[in-house]
Amino acid sequence: MKNNQTKFTIKDWDLSDRPREKMAAKGKRVLTDAELIAILIGSGSRRETAVDLSKKILAFCEYSLHNLAQLSIQQLTAFKGIGQAKAISIITGLELGRRFQSEKSVDNHKIKSSHDVFELMQPILGDLQHEEFWVLYLNNSNKVLHKWELSKGGLTGTIVDVRLLLRKAIEFLATAVVLCHNHPSGNTLPSEADKKITHKLKLATKTLDIKVVDHLIITEKAYFSFADENLL
């Protein structure tokens, strides 16, 4: 004789233990990572709650949100109970978190060293799987007026349009710029193409009395500074 198995869901939990109700009653900071992810996906599978499913995914990622953020839609949907919509919800939530982290106010953010640039741009460029080229536009005091994505490329390169860079410099009345791009490979050493584009941009901005203060190659944990290595 088979025992009847009743599906046990979050709705069967005590109200104080349900993630949404728990957040409403006690605030967001009391929720665990698994509970926050459970809110994003909404429901679990037939055999486990959304929280249990979230714990399983976190365990696979060694309980690292950074590792979780690296998973693709295909990798997430490999978990039973995670369809494309839920996978997209997880990725969306993590991407919003990444953008929030990188959205540091540029008001009065003064660039005093290459490390200041790295701290500002690493959350944006550090863990990308494709190359992006960004420009920081500075005033006379090296305070950041604006940070702007100039171009986006593939795994090994991106096209840099000098005219767009100069147009933005005029728009923001910038007197200096810092160039930044990432190497998805993790190798911080500049390529010959990196050296050539740096030289090209330095000559182009010089015609408008705009100084190239530095060019950083950024990876997840390290960076290379053209200024620090006397390559400008």
C-alpha positions as CSV (number, residue, x, y, z in Angstrom):
1,M,0.0,0.0,0.0
2,K,1.4,3.4,-1.1
3,N,1.5,6.3,1.3
4,N,-0.1,9.4,0.0
5,Q,2.5,12.2,-0.3
6,T,1.2,15.7,0.2
7,K,3.1,18.5,-1.5
8,F,4.6,20.8,1.1
9,T,5.0,24.4,-0.1
10,I,5.9,27.7,1.4
11,K,2.1,28.4,1.8
12,D,2.1,25.7,4.4
13,W,4.8,27.4,6.5
14,D,4.0,29.6,9.4
15,L,3.4,33.2,8.2
16,S,6.5,34.5,10.0
17,D,8.7,32.0,8.1
18,R,7.5,32.9,4.6
19,P,10.0,35.1,2.8
20,R,7.7,37.8,1.5
21,E,5.8,38.0,4.8
22,K,9.0,37.9,6.7
23,M,10.4,40.8,4.7
24,A,7.2,42.8,5.2
25,A,7.2,42.2,8.9
26,K,10.9,42.3,9.8
27,G,12.6,44.1,6.8
28,K,14.9,42.9,4.0
29,R,18.1,42.5,6.0
30,V,16.8,39.6,8.1
31,L,16.3,37.4,5.0
32,T,19.0,34.9,3.9
33,D,20.4,34.8,0.4
34,A,18.2,31.7,-0.3
35,E,15.1,33.5,0.9
36,L,15.8,36.5,-1.3
37,I,16.3,34.3,-4.3
38,A,13.1,32.4,-3.4
39,I,11.2,35.6,-3.7
40,L,12.7,36.2,-7.1
41,I,11.7,32.8,-8.5
42,G,8.3,32.7,-6.7
43,S,7.8,29.0,-6.5
44,G,9.8,25.8,-6.3
45,S,9.3,22.4,-7.9
46,R,6.7,19.7,-7.0
47,R,9.2,18.2,-4.4
48,E,10.7,21.2,-2.8
49,T,9.9,24.8,-1.9
50,A,11.4,27.8,-3.6
51,V,13.7,28.3,-0.6
52,D,15.0,24.7,-0.8
53,L,15.5,25.1,-4.5
54,S,17.4,28.3,-3.9
55,K,19.6,26.6,-1.3
56,K,20.4,23.9,-3.8
57,I,21.4,26.5,-6.4
58,L,23.5,28.4,-3.9
59,A,25.3,25.2,-2.8
60,F,26.2,24.5,-6.4
61,C,27.7,28.0,-6.5
62,E,29.6,27.4,-3.3
63,Y,27.3,29.9,-1.5
64,S,28.8,32.7,-3.6
65,L,26.5,35.3,-5.2
66,H,29.4,36.2,-7.4
67,N,29.6,32.6,-8.7
68,L,25.8,32.7,-9.1
69,A,26.0,35.8,-11.2
70,Q,28.2,34.0,-13.7
71,L,25.6,31.3,-14.5
72,S,23.8,31.6,-17.8
73,I,20.1,31.0,-18.5
74,Q,21.0,27.5,-19.8
75,Q,23.0,26.6,-16.6
76,L,20.2,27.8,-14.3
77,T,17.4,26.0,-16.2
78,A,19.4,22.7,-15.7
79,F,18.0,22.8,-12.1
80,K,14.6,21.1,-11.9
81,G,12.0,23.7,-11.1
82,I,13.9,26.6,-12.8
83,G,12.4,27.5,-16.2
84,Q,13.6,30.3,-18.5
85,A,11.4,32.9,-16.7
86,K,12.8,32.1,-13.3
87,A,16.3,32.0,-14.6
88,I,15.8,35.4,-16.1
89,S,14.4,36.7,-12.8
90,I,17.5,35.5,-11.0
91,I,19.9,37.0,-13.5
92,T,17.9,40.3,-13.5
93,G,18.0,40.6,-9.7
94,L,21.8,40.0,-9.7
95,E,22.3,42.4,-12.5
96,L,20.4,45.1,-10.7
97,G,22.6,44.5,-7.7
98,R,25.7,44.8,-9.8
99,R,24.5,48.0,-11.3
100,F,23.6,49.4,-7.9
101,Q,27.1,48.6,-6.7
102,S,28.7,50.2,-9.7
103,E,26.5,53.3,-9.6
104,K,28.7,55.2,-7.2
105,S,27.9,58.8,-7.3
106,V,30.5,60.6,-9.5
107,D,29.8,63.9,-7.7
108,N,33.0,65.2,-6.3
109,H,34.7,61.9,-7.0
110,K,38.3,62.9,-7.4
111,I,40.8,60.8,-9.2
112,K,44.1,60.9,-7.3
113,S,45.6,57.6,-8.5
114,S,45.1,54.6,-10.7
115,H,43.6,52.7,-7.8
116,D,40.8,55.3,-7.5
117,V,39.9,54.5,-11.1
118,F,40.1,50.8,-10.5
119,E,37.7,51.1,-7.5
120,L,35.3,53.1,-9.5
121,M,35.3,50.9,-12.6
122,Q,36.0,47.4,-11.4
123,P,32.3,46.8,-10.4
124,I,31.4,47.7,-14.0
125,L,34.1,45.9,-16.0
126,G,35.7,43.4,-13.7
127,D,33.6,40.2,-14.3
128,L,32.4,40.8,-17.9
129,Q,32.8,38.1,-20.4
130,H,33.2,40.6,-23.3
131,E,35.2,43.7,-23.8
132,E,33.9,47.2,-23.1
133,F,35.7,50.5,-23.4
134,W,34.7,53.3,-21.0
135,V,35.8,56.9,-20.6
136,L,35.9,59.0,-17.4
137,Y,35.6,62.7,-18.2
138,L,37.4,65.0,-15.7
139,N,37.5,68.7,-14.9
140,N,40.6,70.7,-14.0
141,S,40.6,69.3,-10.5
142,N,40.5,65.7,-11.8
143,K,36.9,65.3,-10.4
144,V,34.7,63.0,-12.5
145,L,32.2,64.8,-14.5
146,H,30.8,61.7,-16.2
147,K,31.6,58.1,-16.9
148,W,30.5,56.7,-20.3
149,E,30.6,53.5,-22.2
150,L,32.2,54.3,-25.5
151,S,31.9,50.9,-27.1
152,K,31.2,47.2,-26.5
153,G,32.9,44.3,-28.2
154,G,33.5,40.6,-28.2
155,L,35.8,38.3,-26.3
156,T,39.0,39.8,-27.7
157,G,38.4,43.4,-28.7
158,T,36.2,46.4,-29.2
159,I,36.1,49.3,-31.7
160,V,36.9,52.7,-30.4
161,D,35.4,55.7,-32.2
162,V,37.6,58.8,-31.5
163,R,35.0,61.2,-32.8
164,L,32.4,60.0,-30.2
165,L,35.0,60.3,-27.4
166,L,35.8,63.9,-28.4
167,R,32.2,64.9,-28.9
168,K,31.4,63.8,-25.3
169,A,34.4,65.6,-24.0
170,I,33.2,68.9,-25.5
171,E,29.6,68.2,-24.2
172,F,30.9,67.8,-20.7
173,L,33.5,70.6,-21.0
174,A,36.1,68.0,-19.8
175,T,39.8,69.0,-19.6
176,A,41.1,65.4,-19.1
177,V,40.0,61.9,-19.6
178,V,40.8,58.4,-18.2
179,L,40.5,55.5,-20.6
180,C,39.3,52.1,-19.3
181,H,38.7,48.8,-20.8
182,N,38.6,45.2,-19.6
183,H,40.3,41.9,-20.6
184,P,37.9,39.0,-20.1
185,S,40.9,36.7,-20.3
186,G,42.2,38.0,-16.9
187,N,45.5,39.0,-18.5
188,T,46.3,42.7,-17.6
189,L,49.2,43.1,-20.0
190,P,48.4,45.6,-22.8
191,S,48.3,44.3,-26.4
192,E,49.9,46.1,-29.3
193,A,46.3,47.2,-30.3
194,D,45.9,48.7,-26.7
195,K,49.1,50.6,-27.1
196,K,48.2,51.9,-30.5
197,I,44.7,53.1,-29.5
198,T,46.1,54.8,-26.4
199,H,48.6,56.7,-28.6
200,K,45.9,57.5,-31.1
201,L,43.5,58.9,-28.5
202,K,46.3,60.9,-26.8
203,L,47.1,62.6,-30.1
204,A,43.5,63.3,-30.9
205,T,42.6,64.8,-27.5
206,K,45.7,66.9,-27.5
207,T,44.3,69.0,-30.4
208,L,41.5,70.0,-28.0
209,D,43.8,70.6,-25.0
210,I,42.4,67.6,-23.3
211,K,44.8,65.4,-21.4
212,V,44.8,61.6,-21.3
213,V,45.5,61.1,-17.6
214,D,45.6,57.3,-17.7
215,H,44.5,54.2,-19.5
216,L,43.6,51.2,-17.3
217,I,43.2,47.6,-18.3
218,I,40.8,46.1,-15.7
219,T,40.2,42.5,-14.7
220,E,38.3,41.0,-11.9
221,K,41.0,41.4,-9.3
222,A,43.8,43.4,-10.9
223,Y,44.6,46.2,-13.3
224,F,47.3,47.6,-15.5
225,S,47.9,51.4,-15.5
226,F,49.6,53.0,-18.5
227,A,50.5,56.0,-16.4
228,D,52.0,53.9,-13.6
229,E,54.1,52.1,-16.1
230,N,55.2,55.4,-17.9
231,L,53.6,54.4,-21.1
232,L,51.7,57.6,-21.7
